[in-house]
Amino acid sequence: MDARILTRRELLRICAATGAVCLFGGAVSRSENLVPAKNAVDHLLLGAADLDRGINWLESLTGVKATIGGSHPGRGTRNALISLGGRQYLEIIAPDPAQSSFNFDIDIRKLAEPRLITWAAATTDINTVAKTAREAGYQVFGPRDGSRTRPDGRMLRWKTLGVPNRFGAEPIAPIPFFIEWAKDSLHPSQDSAKGCELLEFEFEHTDSAGVTDMLKKLGIEAKVKQAKEARLRATLKTPKGKVNLS
């Protein structure tokens, strides 16, 4: 079907089905369509104090061994990945002992065990995301360029945008950063370890109403439960059955 003759209702239905691809893509007004958090996910970040231990921990739960990704120059981190189906993946992120400095936003070196620490929402138009956030009254950090070299030597490139907020409670940041992948970069979900699927993605926070409202202003519909501490919760379909990560 020619996209130029789609009705607005059809566009909304497509965005609901594809989620992240349409998030702030410019075709649909943010005020008329909220993308469910599960569909908005580009990737979930599972923090670990040690990458090898994080890989083993996740494999014991899911039956899937994460694929080594690479290092983030200047950030002091490296990662391993599992696909969550479609254009979504889970990133185990840990300190990189080969780098002399650590500049990641969350101090994952302190984690006693792996846990979900934050997430990235996908966009095909990061400049529009920045404009939308500013119009909602938020400051933004970026867009800024990012990259890493895969083990095969291929370079991946992207742009990210952060929206500073008061809801982050070390080490949990429920408000995502946004990511737009370079057109010539293979999305990590396509060549990382297969076998898992994201079924649900929810939040807990001491200010559930505030988190819900901010996500809504950024175009994301989320279930945020009132709780004594911040927590991200993801339910995965895995070779070992349903697995809950938090």
Solvent accessible surface area in square Angstrom, and as a share of the most:
residue,aa,sasa,rsa
1,M,177,0.79
2,D,58,0.30
3,A,72,0.56
4,R,209,0.76
5,I,129,0.65
6,L,29,0.14
7,T,76,0.44
8,R,115,0.42
9,R,194,0.71
10,E,41,0.19
11,L,42,0.21
12,L,48,0.24
13,R,142,0.52
14,I,63,0.32
15,C,3,0.02
16,A,54,0.42
17,A,84,0.65
18,T,67,0.39
19,G,0,0.00
20,A,8,0.06
21,V,73,0.42
22,C,33,0.20
23,L,4,0.02
24,F,18,0.07
25,G,32,0.31
26,G,58,0.56
27,A,66,0.51
28,V,25,0.14
29,S,46,0.29
30,R,78,0.28
31,S,98,0.63
32,E,99,0.44
33,N,29,0.15
34,L,53,0.27
35,V,4,0.03
36,P,49,0.31
37,A,4,0.03
38,K,70,0.30
39,N,32,0.17
40,A,0,0.00
41,V,0,0.00
42,D,2,0.01
43,H,7,0.03
44,L,1,0.00
45,L,4,0.02
46,L,0,0.00
47,G,0,0.00
48,A,1,0.01
49,A,34,0.26
50,D,44,0.23
51,L,2,0.01
52,D,80,0.42
53,R,160,0.58
54,G,0,0.00
55,I,9,0.05
56,N,90,0.46
57,W,73,0.26
58,L,0,0.00
59,E,60,0.27
60,S,71,0.46
61,L,66,0.33
62,T,0,0.00
63,G,39,0.37
64,V,10,0.06
65,K,126,0.53
66,A,7,0.06
67,T,56,0.33
68,I,85,0.43
69,G,3,0.03
70,G,13,0.12
71,S,44,0.28
72,H,22,0.10
73,P,94,0.59
74,G,50,0.48
75,R,61,0.22
76,G,2,0.02
77,T,1,0.00
78,R,63,0.23
79,N,4,0.02
80,A,0,0.00
81,L,7,0.03
82,I,0,0.00
83,S,3,0.02
84,L,2,0.01
85,G,33,0.32
86,G,62,0.60
87,R,115,0.42
88,Q,25,0.11
89,Y,7,0.03
90,L,0,0.00
91,E,9,0.04
92,I,0,0.00
93,I,6,0.03
94,A,0,0.00
95,P,25,0.16
96,D,10,0.05
97,P,110,0.69
98,A,95,0.74
99,Q,44,0.20
100,S,127,0.82
101,S,60,0.39
102,F,42,0.18
103,N,79,0.41
104,F,31,0.13
105,D,111,0.58
106,I,15,0.08
107,D,29,0.15
108,I,0,0.00
109,R,132,0.48
110,K,155,0.66
111,L,22,0.11
112,A,111,0.86
113,E,110,0.49
114,P,16,0.10
115,R,54,0.20
116,L,1,0.00
117,I,0,0.00
118,T,10,0.06
119,W,0,0.00
120,A,0,0.00
121,A,0,0.00
122,A,13,0.10
123,T,7,0.04
124,T,75,0.44
125,D,44,0.23
126,I,3,0.01
127,N,105,0.54
128,T,43,0.25
129,V,0,0.00
130,A,3,0.02
131,K,119,0.51
132,T,15,0.09
133,A,0,0.00
134,R,133,0.49
135,E,121,0.54
136,A,29,0.23
137,G,68,0.66
138,Y,47,0.18
139,Q,145,0.64
140,V,30,0.17
141,F,113,0.47
142,G,29,0.28
143,P,49,0.31
144,R,91,0.33
145,D,112,0.58
146,G,20,0.20
147,S,39,0.25
148,R,9,0.03
149,T,60,0.35
150,R,38,0.14
151,P,100,0.63
152,D,96,0.50
153,G,51,0.49
154,R,106,0.39
155,M,73,0.33
156,L,2,0.01
157,R,122,0.45
158,W,33,0.12
159,K,88,0.37
160,T,18,0.11
161,L,1,0.00
162,G,19,0.18
163,V,7,0.04
164,P,75,0.47
165,N,61,0.31
166,R,180,0.66
167,F,13,0.05
168,G,47,0.45
169,A,52,0.40
170,E,112,0.50
171,P,23,0.15
172,I,6,0.03
173,A,28,0.22
174,P,2,0.01
175,I,10,0.05
176,P,3,0.02
177,F,53,0.22
178,F,0,0.00
179,I,5,0.02
180,E,43,0.19
181,W,28,0.10
182,A,33,0.26
183,K,208,0.88
184,D,104,0.54
185,S,14,0.09
186,L,58,0.29
187,H,4,0.02
188,P,2,0.01
189,S,1,0.01
190,Q,83,0.37
191,D,65,0.34
192,S,6,0.04
193,A,19,0.15
194,K,119,0.51
195,G,46,0.44
196,C,9,0.05
197,E,77,0.35
198,L,3,0.02
199,L,50,0.25
200,E,86,0.39
201,F,9,0.04
202,E,55,0.25
203,F,2,0.01
204,E,21,0.09
205,H,11,0.05
206,T,72,0.42
207,D,42,0.22
208,S,19,0.12
209,A,75,0.59
210,G,14,0.14
211,V,0,0.00
212,T,40,0.23
213,D,64,0.33
214,M,4,0.02
215,L,0,0.00
216,K,96,0.41
217,K,80,0.34
218,L,0,0.00
219,G,2,0.02
220,I,0,0.00
221,E,93,0.42
222,A,17,0.13
223,K,144,0.61
224,V,23,0.13
225,K,134,0.57
226,Q,109,0.48
227,A,26,0.20
228,K,198,0.84
229,E,89,0.40
230,A,10,0.08
231,R,54,0.20
232,L,1,0.00
233,R,100,0.37
234,A,1,0.01
235,T,21,0.12
236,L,0,0.00
237,K,114,0.48
238,T,11,0.07
239,P,88,0.55
240,K,126,0.53
241,G,35,0.34
242,K,152,0.64
243,V,15,0.09
244,N,115,0.59
245,L,3,0.01
246,S,32,0.21
